């Protein structure tokens, strides 16, 4: 079970709202695994559904003798920013009670979610 959860956490999951015409709620897709997705009434529910779908996708691929793609990028890069921006980011992260890396990752994830 722990190995499965670690595997699920390695994949990028894109969460976006569904229009009322599509039934409303939220859709979570896993770009590295074609057709792998989940949905729910809340973003958290859609994420949980997608996490379960990752395990099912892996099981189905193995049963069919197909290759299972890895999660892709390692998830890190180096980015230089102006000192003033760095200080502001550190301040806000500390106020939120999280690390600078966690805060910036969250800001990026929220931005990508809005961009759809």
One Martini backbone bead per residue (centre of mass of N, CA, C, O) as a GRO file, in nm:
protein
  116
    1UNK     BB    1   0.058   0.062  -0.022
    2UNK     BB    2   0.296   0.264   0.003
    3UNK     BB    3   0.395   0.225  -0.288
    4UNK     BB    4   0.140   0.329  -0.425
    5UNK     BB    5   0.138   0.617  -0.303
    6UNK     BB    6   0.413   0.699  -0.414
    7UNK     BB    7   0.344   0.662  -0.711
    8UNK     BB    8   0.108   0.869  -0.720
    9UNK     BB    9   0.283   1.124  -0.625
   10UNK     BB   10   0.465   1.138  -0.896
   11UNK     BB   11   0.221   1.243  -1.044
   12UNK     BB   12   0.073   1.456  -1.239
   13UNK     BB   13  -0.219   1.659  -1.151
   14UNK     BB   14  -0.500   1.788  -1.314
   15UNK     BB   15  -0.719   2.050  -1.200
   16UNK     BB   16  -1.065   2.110  -1.304
   17UNK     BB   17  -1.339   2.257  -1.388
   18UNK     BB   18  -1.669   2.186  -1.453
   19UNK     BB   19  -1.921   2.235  -1.631
   20UNK     BB   20  -2.256   2.226  -1.619
   21UNK     BB   21  -2.279   2.072  -1.894
   22UNK     BB   22  -2.071   1.843  -1.755
   23UNK     BB   23  -2.194   1.840  -1.432
   24UNK     BB   24  -1.979   1.947  -1.279
   25UNK     BB   25  -1.720   2.002  -1.080
   26UNK     BB   26  -1.429   1.785  -1.103
   27UNK     BB   27  -1.120   1.737  -1.290
   28UNK     BB   28  -0.870   1.469  -1.302
   29UNK     BB   29  -0.556   1.450  -1.465
   30UNK     BB   30  -0.303   1.224  -1.623
   31UNK     BB   31  -0.081   1.294  -1.862
   32UNK     BB   32   0.111   1.025  -1.852
   33UNK     BB   33  -0.190   0.875  -1.856
   34UNK     BB   34  -0.388   0.775  -2.079
   35UNK     BB   35  -0.719   0.817  -1.951
   36UNK     BB   36  -0.640   0.923  -1.671
   37UNK     BB   37  -0.904   0.974  -1.425
   38UNK     BB   38  -1.101   1.205  -1.223
   39UNK     BB   39  -1.377   1.281  -0.994
   40UNK     BB   40  -1.568   1.558  -0.830
   41UNK     BB   41  -1.707   1.796  -0.611
   42UNK     BB   42  -1.403   1.831  -0.542
   43UNK     BB   43  -1.073   1.858  -0.566
   44UNK     BB   44  -1.010   1.635  -0.357
   45UNK     BB   45  -1.192   1.416  -0.484
   46UNK     BB   46  -1.054   1.413  -0.760
   47UNK     BB   47  -0.773   1.334  -0.657
   48UNK     BB   48  -0.854   1.066  -0.525
   49UNK     BB   49  -0.965   0.939  -0.785
   50UNK     BB   50  -0.698   0.960  -0.946
   51UNK     BB   51  -0.525   0.790  -0.757
   52UNK     BB   52  -0.688   0.531  -0.806
   53UNK     BB   53  -0.651   0.532  -1.119
   54UNK     BB   54  -0.350   0.479  -1.124
   55UNK     BB   55  -0.358   0.193  -1.011
   56UNK     BB   56  -0.551   0.082  -1.230
   57UNK     BB   57  -0.375   0.149  -1.473
   58UNK     BB   58  -0.136  -0.026  -1.393
   59UNK     BB   59  -0.286  -0.297  -1.376
   60UNK     BB   60  -0.391  -0.300  -1.670
   61UNK     BB   61  -0.119  -0.280  -1.815
   62UNK     BB   62   0.003  -0.538  -1.696
   63UNK     BB   63  -0.224  -0.735  -1.793
   64UNK     BB   64  -0.155  -0.640  -2.107
   65UNK     BB   65   0.167  -0.592  -2.138
   66UNK     BB   66   0.228  -0.296  -2.077
   67UNK     BB   67   0.371  -0.012  -2.051
   68UNK     BB   68   0.482   0.205  -1.783
   69UNK     BB   69   0.489   0.517  -1.734
   70UNK     BB   70   0.647   0.755  -1.607
   71UNK     BB   71   0.632   1.073  -1.445
   72UNK     BB   72   0.899   1.212  -1.544
   73UNK     BB   73   0.992   1.462  -1.408
   74UNK     BB   74   1.167   1.551  -1.113
   75UNK     BB   75   1.075   1.851  -0.996
   76UNK     BB   76   1.330   2.041  -1.080
   77UNK     BB   77   1.477   2.375  -1.048
   78UNK     BB   78   1.647   2.671  -1.135
   79UNK     BB   79   1.567   3.006  -1.005
   80UNK     BB   80   1.608   3.333  -1.074
   81UNK     BB   81   1.557   3.611  -0.852
   82UNK     BB   82   1.492   3.879  -0.713
   83UNK     BB   83   1.555   3.976  -0.400
   84UNK     BB   84   1.281   4.105  -0.340
   85UNK     BB   85   1.112   3.855  -0.411
   86UNK     BB   86   1.242   3.656  -0.219
   87UNK     BB   87   1.165   3.808   0.041
   88UNK     BB   88   0.860   3.801  -0.002
   89UNK     BB   89   0.831   3.493  -0.016
   90UNK     BB   90   0.949   3.432   0.262
   91UNK     BB   91   0.743   3.592   0.425
   92UNK     BB   92   0.484   3.446   0.332
   93UNK     BB   93   0.568   3.161   0.408
   94UNK     BB   94   0.602   3.218   0.710
   95UNK     BB   95   0.310   3.314   0.756
   96UNK     BB   96   0.199   3.022   0.652
   97UNK     BB   97   0.400   2.787   0.761
   98UNK     BB   98   0.609   2.743   0.519
   99UNK     BB   99   0.804   2.675   0.283
  100UNK     BB  100   0.929   2.813   0.011
  101UNK     BB  101   0.887   2.572  -0.178
  102UNK     BB  102   0.591   2.517  -0.106
  103UNK     BB  103   0.480   2.792  -0.180
  104UNK     BB  104   0.569   2.805  -0.479
  105UNK     BB  105   0.430   2.544  -0.567
  106UNK     BB  106   0.144   2.644  -0.500
  107UNK     BB  107   0.137   2.891  -0.683
  108UNK     BB  108   0.184   2.735  -0.944
  109UNK     BB  109  -0.058   2.542  -0.924
  110UNK     BB  110  -0.274   2.763  -0.919
  111UNK     BB  111  -0.200   2.889  -1.191
  112UNK     BB  112  -0.245   2.639  -1.366
  113UNK     BB  113  -0.543   2.598  -1.286
  114UNK     BB  114  -0.639   2.871  -1.413
  115UNK     BB  115  -0.527   2.816  -1.709
  116UNK     BB  116  -0.591   2.510  -1.805
   0.00000   0.00000   0.00000
